[in-house]
Amino acid sequence: MEQKIKQLKQIIPYLMFLGLLFYLSPMLISDTGSAMFFLLGVFPAICFGCSVIYGLKHTSFWWILSVPVLFIPSGLIFYQWPFEVGIFYALGYTLIALIGQIVGILFSKRNK
């Protein structure tokens, strides 16, 4: 039990960064073009980057589960999507985060 709590505590800085990204960036979106730029460019790139950094330092896969949990409410609140659309983006970001974490873990094992 203590190890799971320790793993969850290690995720907090990454969750805070991703949460700020998902919940504050809609203030910068003014039209459809900027929304697509964030949804298809910025969010996936930052999800991948955070996942690689997390994978370099940690091997817990709690991070993967946290990405859709953070994104789905923001999609429902700010973008007013139907739930199905939010799931589509959340699954895409989760897949990107999984790939990023695997890359980070492979690089960390390679450097040891």
Gaussian input, Z-matrix of N, CA and C with variables (Angstrom, degrees):
# hf/3-21g

backbone

0 1
 N
 C     1     B1
 C     2     B2     1     A1
 N     3     B3     2     A2     1     D1
 C     4     B4     3     A3     2     D2
 C     5     B5     4     A4     3     D3
 N     6     B6     5     A5     4     D4
 C     7     B7     6     A6     5     D5
 C     8     B8     7     A7     6     D6
 N     9     B9     8     A8     7     D7
 C    10    B10     9     A9     8     D8
 C    11    B11    10    A10     9     D9
 N    12    B12    11    A11    10    D10
 C    13    B13    12    A12    11    D11
 C    14    B14    13    A13    12    D12
 N    15    B15    14    A14    13    D13
 C    16    B16    15    A15    14    D14
 C    17    B17    16    A16    15    D15
 N    18    B18    17    A17    16    D16
 C    19    B19    18    A18    17    D17
 C    20    B20    19    A19    18    D18
 N    21    B21    20    A20    19    D19
 C    22    B22    21    A21    20    D20
 C    23    B23    22    A22    21    D21
 N    24    B24    23    A23    22    D22
 C    25    B25    24    A24    23    D23
 C    26    B26    25    A25    24    D24
 N    27    B27    26    A26    25    D25
 C    28    B28    27    A27    26    D26
 C    29    B29    28    A28    27    D27
 N    30    B30    29    A29    28    D28
 C    31    B31    30    A30    29    D29
 C    32    B32    31    A31    30    D30
 N    33    B33    32    A32    31    D31
 C    34    B34    33    A33    32    D32
 C    35    B35    34    A34    33    D33
 N    36    B36    35    A35    34    D34
 C    37    B37    36    A36    35    D35
 C    38    B38    37    A37    36    D36
 N    39    B39    38    A38    37    D37
 C    40    B40    39    A39    38    D38
 C    41    B41    40    A40    39    D39
 N    42    B42    41    A41    40    D40
 C    43    B43    42    A42    41    D41
 C    44    B44    43    A43    42    D42
 N    45    B45    44    A44    43    D43
 C    46    B46    45    A45    44    D44
 C    47    B47    46    A46    45    D45
 N    48    B48    47    A47    46    D46
 C    49    B49    48    A48    47    D47
 C    50    B50    49    A49    48    D48
 N    51    B51    50    A50    49    D49
 C    52    B52    51    A51    50    D50
 C    53    B53    52    A52    51    D51
 N    54    B54    53    A53    52    D52
 C    55    B55    54    A54    53    D53
 C    56    B56    55    A55    54    D54
 N    57    B57    56    A56    55    D55
 C    58    B58    57    A57    56    D56
 C    59    B59    58    A58    57    D57
 N    60    B60    59    A59    58    D58
 C    61    B61    60    A60    59    D59
 C    62    B62    61    A61    60    D60
 N    63    B63    62    A62    61    D61
 C    64    B64    63    A63    62    D62
 C    65    B65    64    A64    63    D63
 N    66    B66    65    A65    64    D64
 C    67    B67    66    A66    65    D65
 C    68    B68    67    A67    66    D66
 N    69    B69    68    A68    67    D67
 C    70    B70    69    A69    68    D68
 C    71    B71    70    A70    69    D69
 N    72    B72    71    A71    70    D70
 C    73    B73    72    A72    71    D71
 C    74    B74    73    A73    72    D72
 N    75    B75    74    A74    73    D73
 C    76    B76    75    A75    74    D74
 C    77    B77    76    A76    75    D75
 N    78    B78    77    A77    76    D76
 C    79    B79    78    A78    77    D77
 C    80    B80    79    A79    78    D78
 N    81    B81    80    A80    79    D79
 C    82    B82    81    A81    80    D80
 C    83    B83    82    A82    81    D81
 N    84    B84    83    A83    82    D82
 C    85    B85    84    A84    83    D83
 C    86    B86    85    A85    84    D84
 N    87    B87    86    A86    85    D85
 C    88    B88    87    A87    86    D86
 C    89    B89    88    A88    87    D87
 N    90    B90    89    A89    88    D88
 C    91    B91    90    A90    89    D89
 C    92    B92    91    A91    90    D90
 N    93    B93    92    A92    91    D91
 C    94    B94    93    A93    92    D92
 C    95    B95    94    A94    93    D93
 N    96    B96    95    A95    94    D94
 C    97    B97    96    A96    95    D95
 C    98    B98    97    A97    96    D96
 N    99    B99    98    A98    97    D97
 C   100   B100    99    A99    98    D98
 C   101   B101   100   A100    99    D99
 N   102   B102   101   A101   100   D100
 C   103   B103   102   A102   101   D101
 C   104   B104   103   A103   102   D102
 N   105   B105   104   A104   103   D103
 C   106   B106   105   A105   104   D104
 C   107   B107   106   A106   105   D105
 N   108   B108   107   A107   106   D106
 C   109   B109   108   A108   107   D107
 C   110   B110   109   A109   108   D108
 N   111   B111   110   A110   109   D109
 C   112   B112   111   A111   110   D110
 C   113   B113   112   A112   111   D111
 N   114   B114   113   A113   112   D112
 C   115   B115   114   A114   113   D113
 C   116   B116   115   A115   114   D114
 N   117   B117   116   A116   115   D115
 C   118   B118   117   A117   116   D116
 C   119   B119   118   A118   117   D117
 N   120   B120   119   A119   118   D118
 C   121   B121   120   A120   119   D119
 C   122   B122   121   A121   120   D120
 N   123   B123   122   A122   121   D121
 C   124   B124   123   A123   122   D122
 C   125   B125   124   A124   123   D123
 N   126   B126   125   A125   124   D124
 C   127   B127   126   A126   125   D125
 C   128   B128   127   A127   126   D126
 N   129   B129   128   A128   127   D127
 C   130   B130   129   A129   128   D128
 C   131   B131   130   A130   129   D129
 N   132   B132   131   A131   130   D130
 C   133   B133   132   A132   131   D131
 C   134   B134   133   A133   132   D132
 N   135   B135   134   A134   133   D133
 C   136   B136   135   A135   134   D134
 C   137   B137   136   A136   135   D135
 N   138   B138   137   A137   136   D136
 C   139   B139   138   A138   137   D137
 C   140   B140   139   A139   138   D138
 N   141   B141   140   A140   139   D139
 C   142   B142   141   A141   140   D140
 C   143   B143   142   A142   141   D141
 N   144   B144   143   A143   142   D142
 C   145   B145   144   A144   143   D143
 C   146   B146   145   A145   144   D144
 N   147   B147   146   A146   145   D145
 C   148   B148   147   A147   146   D146
 C   149   B149   148   A148   147   D147
 N   150   B150   149   A149   148   D148
 C   151   B151   150   A150   149   D149
 C   152   B152   151   A151   150   D150
 N   153   B153   152   A152   151   D151
 C   154   B154   153   A153   152   D152
 C   155   B155   154   A154   153   D153
 N   156   B156   155   A155   154   D154
 C   157   B157   156   A156   155   D155
 C   158   B158   157   A157   156   D156
 N   159   B159   158   A158   157   D157
 C   160   B160   159   A159   158   D158
 C   161   B161   160   A160   159   D159
 N   162   B162   161   A161   160   D160
 C   163   B163   162   A162   161   D161
 C   164   B164   163   A163   162   D162
 N   165   B165   164   A164   163   D163
 C   166   B166   165   A165   164   D164
 C   167   B167   166   A166   165   D165
 N   168   B168   167   A167   166   D166
 C   169   B169   168   A168   167   D167
 C   170   B170   169   A169   168   D168
 N   171   B171   170   A170   169   D169
 C   172   B172   171   A171   170   D170
 C   173   B173   172   A172   171   D171
 N   174   B174   173   A173   172   D172
 C   175   B175   174   A174   173   D173
 C   176   B176   175   A175   174   D174
 N   177   B177   176   A176   175   D175
 C   178   B178   177   A177   176   D176
 C   179   B179   178   A178   177   D177
 N   180   B180   179   A179   178   D178
 C   181   B181   180   A180   179   D179
 C   182   B182   181   A181   180   D180
 N   183   B183   182   A182   181   D181
 C   184   B184   183   A183   182   D182
 C   185   B185   184   A184   183   D183
 N   186   B186   185   A185   184   D184
 C   187   B187   186   A186   185   D185
 C   188   B188   187   A187   186   D186
 N   189   B189   188   A188   187   D187
 C   190   B190   189   A189   188   D188
 C   191   B191   190   A190   189   D189
 N   192   B192   191   A191   190   D190
 C   193   B193   192   A192   191   D191
 C   194   B194   193   A193   192   D192
 N   195   B195   194   A194   193   D193
 C   196   B196   195   A195   194   D194
 C   197   B197   196   A196   195   D195
 N   198   B198   197   A197   196   D196
 C   199   B199   198   A198   197   D197
 C   200   B200   199   A199   198   D198
 N   201   B201   200   A200   199   D199
 C   202   B202   201   A201   200   D200
 C   203   B203   202   A202   201   D201
 N   204   B204   203   A203   202   D202
 C   205   B205   204   A204   203   D203
 C   206   B206   205   A205   204   D204
 N   207   B207   206   A206   205   D205
 C   208   B208   207   A207   206   D206
 C   209   B209   208   A208   207   D207
 N   210   B210   209   A209   208   D208
 C   211   B211   210   A210   209   D209
 C   212   B212   211   A211   210   D210
 N   213   B213   212   A212   211   D211
 C   214   B214   213   A213   212   D212
 C   215   B215   214   A214   213   D213
 N   216   B216   215   A215   214   D214
 C   217   B217   216   A216   215   D215
 C   218   B218   217   A217   216   D216
 N   219   B219   218   A218   217   D217
 C   220   B220   219   A219   218   D218
 C   221   B221   220   A220   219   D219
 N   222   B222   221   A221   220   D220
 C   223   B223   222   A222   221   D221
 C   224   B224   223   A223   222   D222
 N   225   B225   224   A224   223   D223
 C   226   B226   225   A225   224   D224
 C   227   B227   226   A226   225   D225
 N   228   B228   227   A227   226   D226
 C   229   B229   228   A228   227   D227
 C   230   B230   229   A229   228   D228
 N   231   B231   230   A230   229   D229
 C   232   B232   231   A231   230   D230
 C   233   B233   232   A232   231   D231
 N   234   B234   233   A233   232   D232
 C   235   B235   234   A234   233   D233
 C   236   B236   235   A235   234   D234
 N   237   B237   236   A236   235   D235
 C   238   B238   237   A237   236   D236
 C   239   B239   238   A238   237   D237
 N   240   B240   239   A239   238   D238
 C   241   B241   240   A240   239   D239
 C   242   B242   241   A241   240   D240
 N   243   B243   242   A242   241   D241
 C   244   B244   243   A243   242   D242
 C   245   B245   244   A244   243   D243
 N   246   B246   245   A245   244   D244
 C   247   B247   246   A246   245   D245
 C   248   B248   247   A247   246   D246
 N   249   B249   248   A248   247   D247
 C   250   B250   249   A249   248   D248
 C   251   B251   250   A250   249   D249
 N   252   B252   251   A251   250   D250
 C   253   B253   252   A252   251   D251
 C   254   B254   253   A253   252   D252
 N   255   B255   254   A254   253   D253
 C   256   B256   255   A255   254   D254
 C   257   B257   256   A256   255   D255
 N   258   B258   257   A257   256   D256
 C   259   B259   258   A258   257   D257
 C   260   B260   259   A259   258   D258
 N   261   B261   260   A260   259   D259
 C   262   B262   261   A261   260   D260
 C   263   B263   262   A262   261   D261
 N   264   B264   263   A263   262   D262
 C   265   B265   264   A264   263   D263
 C   266   B266   265   A265   264   D264
 N   267   B267   266   A266   265   D265
 C   268   B268   267   A267   266   D266
 C   269   B269   268   A268   267   D267
 N   270   B270   269   A269   268   D268
 C   271   B271   270   A270   269   D269
 C   272   B272   271   A271   270   D270
 N   273   B273   272   A272   271   D271
 C   274   B274   273   A273   272   D272
 C   275   B275   274   A274   273   D273
 N   276   B276   275   A275   274   D274
 C   277   B277   276   A276   275   D275
 C   278   B278   277   A277   276   D276
 N   279   B279   278   A278   277   D277
 C   280   B280   279   A279   278   D278
 C   281   B281   280   A280   279   D279
 N   282   B282   281   A281   280   D280
 C   283   B283   282   A282   281   D281
 C   284   B284   283   A283   282   D282
 N   285   B285   284   A284   283   D283
 C   286   B286   285   A285   284   D284
 C   287   B287   286   A286   285   D285
 N   288   B288   287   A287   286   D286
 C   289   B289   288   A288   287   D287
 C   290   B290   289   A289   288   D288
 N   291   B291   290   A290   289   D289
 C   292   B292   291   A291   290   D290
 C   293   B293   292   A292   291   D291
 N   294   B294   293   A293   292   D292
 C   295   B295   294   A294   293   D293
 C   296   B296   295   A295   294   D294
 N   297   B297   296   A296   295   D295
 C   298   B298   297   A297   296   D296
 C   299   B299   298   A298   297   D297
 N   300   B300   299   A299   298   D298
 C   301   B301   300   A300   299   D299
 C   302   B302   301   A301   300   D300
 N   303   B303   302   A302   301   D301
 C   304   B304   303   A303   302   D302
 C   305   B305   304   A304   303   D303
 N   306   B306   305   A305   304   D304
 C   307   B307   306   A306   305   D305
 C   308   B308   307   A307   306   D306
 N   309   B309   308   A308   307   D307
 C   310   B310   309   A309   308   D308
 C   311   B311   310   A310   309   D309
 N   312   B312   311   A311   310   D310
 C   313   B313   312   A312   311   D311
 C   314   B314   313   A313   312   D312
 N   315   B315   314   A314   313   D313
 C   316   B316   315   A315   314   D314
 C   317   B317   316   A316   315   D315
 N   318   B318   317   A317   316   D316
 C   319   B319   318   A318   317   D317
 C   320   B320   319   A319   318   D318
 N   321   B321   320   A320   319   D319
 C   322   B322   321   A321   320   D320
 C   323   B323   322   A322   321   D321
 N   324   B324   323   A323   322   D322
 C   325   B325   324   A324   323   D323
 C   326   B326   325   A325   324   D324
 N   327   B327   326   A326   325   D325
 C   328   B328   327   A327   326   D326
 C   329   B329   328   A328   327   D327
 N   330   B330   329   A329   328   D328
 C   331   B331   330   A330   329   D329
 C   332   B332   331   A331   330   D330
 N   333   B333   332   A332   331   D331
 C   334   B334   333   A333   332   D332
 C   335   B335   334   A334   333   D333

   B1=1.4508
   B2=1.5318
   B3=1.3090
   B4=1.4631
   B5=1.5299
   B6=1.3143
   B7=1.4621
   B8=1.5306
   B9=1.3330
   B10=1.4620
   B11=1.5224
   B12=1.3215
   B13=1.4638
   B14=1.5222
   B15=1.3260
   B16=1.4657
   B17=1.5273
   B18=1.3374
   B19=1.4649
   B20=1.5226
   B21=1.3286
   B22=1.4598
   B23=1.5226
   B24=1.3189
   B25=1.4697
   B26=1.5260
   B27=1.3164
   B28=1.4645
   B29=1.5259
   B30=1.3136
   B31=1.4575
   B32=1.5310
   B33=1.3197
   B34=1.4672
   B35=1.5290
   B36=1.3433
   B37=1.4748
   B38=1.5287
   B39=1.3096
   B40=1.4621
   B41=1.5309
   B42=1.3364
   B43=1.4594
   B44=1.5199
   B45=1.3196
   B46=1.4615
   B47=1.5286
   B48=1.3184
   B49=1.4583
   B50=1.5272
   B51=1.3277
   B52=1.4569
   B53=1.5311
   B54=1.3249
   B55=1.4623
   B56=1.5159
   B57=1.3388
   B58=1.4661
   B59=1.5233
   B60=1.3112
   B61=1.4686
   B62=1.5253
   B63=1.3240
   B64=1.4633
   B65=1.5204
   B66=1.3379
   B67=1.4556
   B68=1.5252
   B69=1.3309
   B70=1.4644
   B71=1.5277
   B72=1.3137
   B73=1.4636
   B74=1.5325
   B75=1.3399
   B76=1.4767
   B77=1.5234
   B78=1.3307
   B79=1.4614
   B80=1.5279
   B81=1.3342
   B82=1.4691
   B83=1.5219
   B84=1.3132
   B85=1.4601
   B86=1.5193
   B87=1.3382
   B88=1.4584
   B89=1.5313
   B90=1.3290
   B91=1.4560
   B92=1.5243
   B93=1.3067
   B94=1.4572
   B95=1.5219
   B96=1.3195
   B97=1.4693
   B98=1.5157
   B99=1.3199
   B100=1.4653
   B101=1.5241
   B102=1.3283
   B103=1.4646
   B104=1.5288
   B105=1.3169
   B106=1.4636
   B107=1.5225
   B108=1.3301
   B109=1.4581
   B110=1.5260
   B111=1.3160
   B112=1.4635
   B113=1.5273
   B114=1.3308
   B115=1.4683
   B116=1.5258
   B117=1.3169
   B118=1.4608
   B119=1.5222
   B120=1.3208
   B121=1.4566
   B122=1.5145
   B123=1.3170
   B124=1.4704
   B125=1.5276
   B126=1.3264
   B127=1.4584
   B128=1.5336
   B129=1.3418
   B130=1.4653
   B131=1.5259
   B132=1.3311
   B133=1.4681
   B134=1.5260
   B135=1.3170
   B136=1.4617
   B137=1.5289
   B138=1.3291
   B139=1.4775
   B140=1.5228
   B141=1.3227
   B142=1.4599
   B143=1.5209
   B144=1.3304
   B145=1.4610
   B146=1.5188
   B147=1.3230
   B148=1.4716
   B149=1.5228
   B150=1.3123
   B151=1.4649
   B152=1.5202
   B153=1.3287
   B154=1.4672
   B155=1.5253
   B156=1.3191
   B157=1.4694
   B158=1.5219
   B159=1.3318
   B160=1.4578
   B161=1.5257
   B162=1.3195
   B163=1.4617
   B164=1.5170
   B165=1.3390
   B166=1.4661
   B167=1.5188
   B168=1.3222
   B169=1.4611
   B170=1.5249
   B171=1.3283
   B172=1.4659
   B173=1.5196
   B174=1.3245
   B175=1.4626
   B176=1.5259
   B177=1.2971
   B178=1.4604
   B179=1.5276
   B180=1.3125
   B181=1.4515
   B182=1.5263
   B183=1.3308
   B184=1.4638
   B185=1.5210
   B186=1.3166
   B187=1.4604
   B188=1.5202
   B189=1.3172
   B190=1.4641
   B191=1.5234
   B192=1.3220
   B193=1.4608
   B194=1.5225
   B195=1.3196
   B196=1.4622
   B197=1.5287
   B198=1.3197
   B199=1.4713
   B200=1.5315
   B201=1.3353
   B202=1.4713
   B203=1.5220
   B204=1.3263
   B205=1.4654
   B206=1.5306
   B207=1.3162
   B208=1.4655
   B209=1.5223
   B210=1.3330
   B211=1.4579
   B212=1.5213
   B213=1.3094
   B214=1.4667
   B215=1.5298
   B216=1.3402
   B217=1.4757
   B218=1.5292
   B219=1.3305
   B220=1.4688
   B221=1.5271
   B222=1.3212
   B223=1.4604
   B224=1.5172
   B225=1.3137
   B226=1.4639
   B227=1.5229
   B228=1.3338
   B229=1.4648
   B230=1.5263
   B231=1.3263
   B232=1.4565
   B233=1.5258
   B234=1.3064
   B235=1.4613
   B236=1.5249
   B237=1.3193
   B238=1.4630
   B239=1.5235
   B240=1.3246
   B241=1.4508
   B242=1.5108
   B243=1.3307
   B244=1.4619
   B245=1.5373
   B246=1.2923
   B247=1.4679
   B248=1.5242
   B249=1.3328
   B250=1.4635
   B251=1.5238
   B252=1.3104
   B253=1.4608
   B254=1.5274
   B255=1.3378
   B256=1.4626
   B257=1.5175
   B258=1.3287
   B259=1.4646
   B260=1.5291
   B261=1.3166
   B262=1.4646
   B263=1.5373
   B264=1.3237
   B265=1.4627
   B266=1.5262
   B267=1.3242
   B268=1.4640
   B269=1.5280
   B270=1.3164
   B271=1.4652
   B272=1.5181
   B273=1.3222
   B274=1.4686
   B275=1.5220
   B276=1.3245
   B277=1.4629
   B278=1.5248
   B279=1.3360
   B280=1.4644
   B281=1.5246
   B282=1.3201
   B283=1.4646
   B284=1.5264
   B285=1.3309
   B286=1.4664
   B287=1.5266
   B288=1.3329
   B289=1.4630
   B290=1.5313
   B291=1.3224
   B292=1.4642
   B293=1.5233
   B294=1.3111
   B295=1.4662
   B296=1.5248
   B297=1.3249
   B298=1.4584
   B299=1.5152
   B300=1.3206
   B301=1.4611
   B302=1.5247
   B303=1.3074
   B304=1.4686
   B305=1.5244
   B306=1.3221
   B307=1.4707
   B308=1.5280
   B309=1.3322
   B310=1.4609
   B311=1.5139
   B312=1.3221
   B313=1.4690
   B314=1.5195
   B315=1.3260
   B316=1.4711
   B317=1.5290
   B318=1.3224
   B319=1.4570
   B320=1.5307
   B321=1.3337
   B322=1.4669
   B323=1.5206
   B324=1.3306
   B325=1.4655
   B326=1.5213
   B327=1.3133
   B328=1.4570
   B329=1.5174
   B330=1.3322
   B331=1.4605
   B332=1.5190
   B333=1.3055
   B334=1.4760
   B335=1.4877
   A1=111.01
   A2=116.83
   A3=120.38
   A4=110.90
   A5=116.55
   A6=119.62
   A7=110.62
   A8=117.59
   A9=120.25
   A10=110.78
   A11=116.77
   A12=120.21
   A13=110.00
   A14=116.67
   A15=120.65
   A16=110.27
   A17=117.13
   A18=120.94
   A19=111.03
   A20=116.34
   A21=119.56
   A22=111.38
   A23=117.50
   A24=120.74
   A25=111.18
   A26=117.37
   A27=120.78
   A28=111.68
   A29=117.44
   A30=122.25
   A31=111.96
   A32=117.56
   A33=121.63
   A34=113.88
   A35=121.34
   A36=118.27
   A37=113.43
   A38=116.94
   A39=121.23
   A40=110.79
   A41=115.51
   A42=119.84
   A43=111.20
   A44=116.35
   A45=119.71
   A46=110.51
   A47=116.94
   A48=120.31
   A49=110.84
   A50=116.54
   A51=120.04
   A52=110.98
   A53=116.74
   A54=120.21
   A55=111.92
   A56=116.74
   A57=119.78
   A58=110.80
   A59=116.71
   A60=120.25
   A61=110.77
   A62=116.90
   A63=120.65
   A64=112.87
   A65=117.63
   A66=119.72
   A67=114.35
   A68=118.89
   A69=120.02
   A70=113.21
   A71=117.59
   A72=119.36
   A73=113.90
   A74=121.02
   A75=117.38
   A76=113.56
   A77=117.47
   A78=119.55
   A79=111.61
   A80=116.48
   A81=120.88
   A82=112.79
   A83=116.75
   A84=121.29
   A85=108.93
   A86=115.37
   A87=119.17
   A88=113.54
   A89=116.61
   A90=119.99
   A91=109.74
   A92=116.47
   A93=121.03
   A94=111.99
   A95=117.26
   A96=120.54
   A97=111.97
   A98=116.92
   A99=119.09
   A100=111.28
   A101=117.31
   A102=120.20
   A103=110.56
   A104=116.57
   A105=120.14
   A106=111.10
   A107=116.84
   A108=120.33
   A109=110.65
   A110=117.10
   A111=120.43
   A112=111.31
   A113=116.59
   A114=120.18
   A115=113.09
   A116=117.25
   A117=119.92
   A118=114.03
   A119=117.86
   A120=120.79
   A121=114.04
   A122=115.97
   A123=120.65
   A124=111.44
   A125=117.84
   A126=120.06
   A127=113.02
   A128=119.18
   A129=118.23
   A130=113.10
   A131=117.25
   A132=119.67
   A133=111.17
   A134=116.86
   A135=119.40
   A136=110.75
   A137=117.93
   A138=120.10
   A139=110.30
   A140=116.34
   A141=120.43
   A142=110.71
   A143=117.45
   A144=120.96
   A145=112.71
   A146=117.16
   A147=120.25
   A148=110.88
   A149=116.45
   A150=120.37
   A151=111.76
   A152=116.83
   A153=119.61
   A154=109.65
   A155=116.79
   A156=120.21
   A157=110.61
   A158=116.92
   A159=120.11
   A160=110.62
   A161=117.45
   A162=121.64
   A163=112.90
   A164=117.30
   A165=120.01
   A166=111.82
   A167=116.65
   A168=121.03
   A169=113.88
   A170=116.96
   A171=121.12
   A172=109.92
   A173=115.92
   A174=119.92
   A175=112.94
   A176=117.96
   A177=121.52
   A178=110.41
   A179=116.31
   A180=120.12
   A181=112.85
   A182=118.15
   A183=121.25
   A184=110.30
   A185=115.75
   A186=121.18
   A187=110.84
   A188=116.53
   A189=121.10
   A190=110.56
   A191=116.96
   A192=120.66
   A193=112.54
   A194=116.27
   A195=119.25
   A196=112.96
   A197=118.51
   A198=121.12
   A199=111.46
   A200=120.14
   A201=117.58
   A202=112.65
   A203=117.23
   A204=120.21
   A205=110.30
   A206=117.37
   A207=120.96
   A208=112.60
   A209=116.83
   A210=119.09
   A211=113.90
   A212=119.10
   A213=121.24
   A214=112.10
   A215=119.99
   A216=117.80
   A217=113.29
   A218=117.51
   A219=118.61
   A220=110.68
   A221=117.28
   A222=120.25
   A223=112.09
   A224=116.11
   A225=119.90
   A226=111.59
   A227=116.86
   A228=120.87
   A229=111.49
   A230=117.05
   A231=120.32
   A232=114.02
   A233=117.00
   A234=119.41
   A235=112.20
   A236=117.18
   A237=124.43
   A238=112.17
   A239=114.39
   A240=120.62
   A241=110.59
   A242=116.39
   A243=118.13
   A244=108.55
   A245=116.76
   A246=121.63
   A247=111.49
   A248=118.10
   A249=121.78
   A250=111.97
   A251=117.68
   A252=121.06
   A253=109.75
   A254=116.45
   A255=120.44
   A256=111.93
   A257=117.01
   A258=121.14
   A259=110.12
   A260=117.78
   A261=122.02
   A262=110.16
   A263=116.92
   A264=120.08
   A265=110.95
   A266=117.40
   A267=120.92
   A268=111.13
   A269=117.60
   A270=120.32
   A271=111.30
   A272=116.55
   A273=119.81
   A274=111.26
   A275=117.36
   A276=120.68
   A277=111.37
   A278=116.29
   A279=120.08
   A280=110.10
   A281=117.45
   A282=121.20
   A283=110.72
   A284=116.63
   A285=120.60
   A286=110.55
   A287=117.00
   A288=120.90
   A289=110.87
   A290=116.99
   A291=120.63
   A292=110.53
   A293=116.92
   A294=120.43
   A295=110.20
   A296=116.95
   A297=120.52
   A298=112.68
   A299=116.29
   A300=118.65
   A301=111.19
   A302=117.60
   A303=120.41
   A304=110.30
   A305=117.26
   A306=120.78
   A307=109.92
   A308=117.30
   A309=120.69
   A310=112.57
   A311=117.10
   A312=119.92
   A313=110.47
   A314=117.82
   A315=120.31
   A316=110.71
   A317=118.57
   A318=120.45
   A319=111.41
   A320=117.38
   A321=119.28
   A322=110.94
   A323=117.93
   A324=120.50
   A325=110.97
   A326=116.38
   A327=120.56
   A328=110.56
   A329=117.01
   A330=120.73
   A331=113.00
   A332=118.96
   A333=120.69
   A334=112.42
   D1=-41.00
   D2=-179.13
   D3=-65.31
   D4=-34.97
   D5=179.96
   D6=-66.68
   D7=-38.77
   D8=178.56
   D9=-66.29
   D10=-38.68
   D11=177.10
   D12=-65.39
   D13=-40.11
   D14=177.67
   D15=-62.53
   D16=-42.08
   D17=178.65
   D18=-63.35
   D19=-40.88
   D20=179.52
   D21=-67.40
   D22=-35.22
   D23=177.50
   D24=-67.14
   D25=-31.36
   D26=178.94
   D27=-69.27
   D28=-24.59
   D29=-176.94
   D30=-81.45
   D31=-23.30
   D32=-170.46
   D33=-51.78
   D34=-48.08
   D35=179.62
   D36=-61.17
   D37=-37.11
   D38=179.13
   D39=-68.84
   D40=-40.00
   D41=177.81
   D42=-64.92
   D43=-39.74
   D44=179.41
   D45=-63.40
   D46=-43.36
   D47=-179.97
   D48=-63.97
   D49=-47.45
   D50=-179.26
   D51=-67.24
   D52=-37.73
   D53=176.73
   D54=-62.27
   D55=-42.78
   D56=176.19
   D57=-62.37
   D58=-40.34
   D59=178.33
   D60=-61.39
   D61=-50.00
   D62=-175.97
   D63=-69.22
   D64=-31.83
   D65=-172.71
   D66=-101.40
   D67=-19.00
   D68=178.69
   D69=-101.96
   D70=-27.30
   D71=-178.28
   D72=-66.08
   D73=-26.20
   D74=176.12
   D75=-59.22
   D76=-18.97
   D77=176.31
   D78=-69.07
   D79=-21.91
   D80=179.83
   D81=-89.30
   D82=-9.88
   D83=-177.42
   D84=-85.88
   D85=122.61
   D86=-177.32
   D87=-115.72
   D88=-23.03
   D89=-179.07
   D90=-149.18
   D91=-177.52
   D92=-177.51
   D93=-64.10
   D94=-38.16
   D95=-179.30
   D96=-63.53
   D97=-44.77
   D98=178.97
   D99=-69.50
   D100=-32.76
   D101=176.65
   D102=-63.99
   D103=-43.82
   D104=178.54
   D105=-66.26
   D106=-36.40
   D107=176.97
   D108=-59.90
   D109=-44.65
   D110=179.62
   D111=-70.69
   D112=-47.01
   D113=-174.24
   D114=-69.71
   D115=-33.57
   D116=-176.46
   D117=-105.92
   D118=-10.13
   D119=-178.49
   D120=-121.26
   D121=-61.02
   D122=-173.48
   D123=-69.55
   D124=-52.34
   D125=-177.28
   D126=-59.51
   D127=-48.20
   D128=178.46
   D129=-63.40
   D130=-39.52
   D131=-179.15
   D132=-64.81
   D133=-42.94
   D134=-179.57
   D135=-72.37
   D136=-36.59
   D137=174.43
   D138=-59.27
   D139=-44.47
   D140=179.45
   D141=-64.11
   D142=-47.30
   D143=-179.40
   D144=-61.54
   D145=-45.98
   D146=177.56
   D147=-61.71
   D148=-39.05
   D149=-178.47
   D150=-68.15
   D151=-38.86
   D152=177.20
   D153=-63.80
   D154=-46.31
   D155=179.60
   D156=-62.92
   D157=-42.90
   D158=177.60
   D159=-63.05
   D160=-42.04
   D161=179.67
   D162=-65.61
   D163=-31.14
   D164=176.91
   D165=-66.04
   D166=-31.74
   D167=-174.40
   D168=-101.09
   D169=-29.79
   D170=-173.62
   D171=-136.61
   D172=154.53
   D173=178.48
   D174=-114.13
   D175=3.34
   D176=179.93
   D177=-70.96
   D178=139.88
   D179=-179.55
   D180=-97.34
   D181=15.91
   D182=173.46
   D183=-61.53
   D184=-30.58
   D185=-178.85
   D186=-57.92
   D187=-41.48
   D188=-177.02
   D189=-61.57
   D190=-39.75
   D191=-179.42
   D192=-71.60
   D193=-24.80
   D194=-175.97
   D195=-78.59
   D196=-24.59
   D197=-177.78
   D198=-62.19
   D199=-52.14
   D200=179.17
   D201=-68.92
   D202=-31.03
   D203=179.23
   D204=-64.16
   D205=-35.00
   D206=176.69
   D207=-77.43
   D208=-38.72
   D209=-172.00
   D210=-79.36
   D211=-40.66
   D212=-173.46
   D213=-56.70
   D214=-47.60
   D215=177.91
   D216=-61.96
   D217=-36.88
   D218=179.42
   D219=-66.33
   D220=-37.25
   D221=177.06
   D222=-64.59
   D223=-39.19
   D224=179.55
   D225=-71.79
   D226=-36.02
   D227=-176.59
   D228=-78.30
   D229=-53.65
   D230=-170.08
   D231=-88.41
   D232=-35.03
   D233=-175.00
   D234=-99.26
   D235=-9.85
   D236=178.16
   D237=52.27
   D238=43.85
   D239=178.33
   D240=-82.90
   D241=157.11
   D242=164.35
   D243=-66.86
   D244=156.65
   D245=-175.95
   D246=-56.60
   D247=-36.25
   D248=-177.52
   D249=-62.40
   D250=-37.27
   D251=179.75
   D252=-69.56
   D253=-41.93
   D254=177.70
   D255=-61.25
   D256=-38.62
   D257=177.82
   D258=-64.23
   D259=-40.20
   D260=179.76
   D261=-58.58
   D262=-51.32
   D263=179.27
   D264=-65.94
   D265=-41.31
   D266=-179.13
   D267=-61.73
   D268=-40.89
   D269=177.46
   D270=-65.71
   D271=-38.85
   D272=177.35
   D273=-63.45
   D274=-46.16
   D275=179.42
   D276=-66.34
   D277=-34.15
   D278=177.81
   D279=-66.42
   D280=-42.31
   D281=177.49
   D282=-62.68
   D283=-42.59
   D284=177.60
   D285=-63.31
   D286=-41.24
   D287=178.62
   D288=-65.52
   D289=-38.61
   D290=178.07
   D291=-63.55
   D292=-45.56
   D293=178.65
   D294=-62.47
   D295=-43.15
   D296=178.60
   D297=-62.10
   D298=-41.61
   D299=179.60
   D300=-67.64
   D301=-39.67
   D302=177.26
   D303=-62.47
   D304=-42.31
   D305=176.72
   D306=-60.24
   D307=-45.54
   D308=179.24
   D309=-62.62
   D310=-41.61
   D311=178.60
   D312=-65.81
   D313=-41.64
   D314=179.09
   D315=-63.80
   D316=-41.48
   D317=178.04
   D318=-66.49
   D319=-37.60
   D320=-179.62
   D321=-68.59
   D322=-37.14
   D323=178.03
   D324=-72.36
   D325=-31.40
   D326=179.64
   D327=-68.84
   D328=-35.08
   D329=-177.80
   D330=-81.62
   D331=-10.14
   D332=-179.25
   D333=-84.18

